[in-house]
């Protein structure tokens, strides 16, 4: 006999990724369905693009095109072509529009929801895979297209149950930001790095951003990030964006775009309590060319350390008029906004506004599996969520299973009930207090709390009554 040990892989989750259970998935599904309903009511249509794109199609969206695995997950296919998992949903949209430009209506309005992947350092609440929900209008240079996206995201947040005052959509202009960089005499080669540093203001604060604009900073783990290398005078001019004395900056190009959007929004009833101009909104990606947006939640929540903090950003976007031109050489105006689904879901959970799975009914197998299948099928035909138990025949184990599944009700049809044309329904929540006081599962099974026996023909009626009572 061989003494060699069997080599088995270790069951472990890849760093920066996570498993998700039924409750979170159900809540996310309800959230997505609500947003989808709002977007479709505005006339936006769905589009799906593949998880992988050719790496060169992502273009300047990549952190570094010479090192495609820096920031994205990449591999070579059998043709020796680099492929990358999509980093967001905007770059694939630009490729799709360029590929199908002649056949698309102008403007082209689409929404897309799906996972994206980022090969970045994970941290608390920061994962390498997460879900985004985008809406974009391609082919319109009108400020009305930007304003409409801001109105739509406000309507979506309110449809989810948020009240006015609990959120605000903020808008700035990349042209305006470029004007600030020009005043500060920032070299063109450093502009992108400056904007990415400014975009971290909410997370790092003034001290952290000043360090990134200067010589660099060391994070909590000890890792050092090189700074942009601006001098003290340049840093002071750039940081005026975050002060209250920036009124004299309104003469800079781009401010007229903001005023046009503001007037459209006000006329449509979306005033400063819902959408506001905020010169500190940056959006770090290089491809934005005009207005940039960010939707923020204003209420406080507890962070991982138990401290109360403002929840912050749950959506962002802006105008990117040059992205399609990478493929066609022709500038195509485009604007879009993206909701971070996972982050927004966390906010909804803090507010108790998330949807739940439909209540589950477990039909026990009482010696006749076919009969339990028939009962479950009848319940499903009446729009209930029902399953027939298919494991052990021991009734205590079946009830324990129903408990672990979080079932609202169990349905039992044993020989005695079948002979009398009856079924027994046990309300697990009603019997929960009894279960805490008994010493064995068998004892609880015998308890009558939360248990009713009814005529077989009244099963659906009684189930509907019990579930209505619970809700």
Secondary structure, DSSP 4 states (H G I P E B T S, - for coil): ---PPPP-----PPTT-----HHHHHHHHHHHHHHHHHHHHTT-EE----SEEEHHHHGGGSS-TTSTTSBS-EEE-TTS-EEEE-SSSHHHHHHHHHHHGGGS-SSEEEEEEEEEE-BS--BTTB-SEEEEEEEEEES---HHHHHHHHHHHHHHHHHTTPPTTSEEEEEEEHHHHHHHHHHTT--HHHHHHHHHHHTTHHHHHHHHHHHHHTTEEE-TTS-EEE-----HHHHHHHGGGGSS--GGGGGSTTHHHHHHHHHHHHHTT--TTTEEE-TT-----TT--SEEEEEEEEEEEE-TTS-EEEEEEEEEEEE-TTTTHHHHSS---EEEEEEEHHHHHHHHHHTT----PPPEEEE---S-HHHHHHHHHHHHHTT-EEEE--S-S-HHHHHHHHHHTT-SEEEE--HHHHHHTEEEEEETTTTHHHHHH-SSHHHHHH--TTEEEEEGGGHHHHHHHHHHHH-
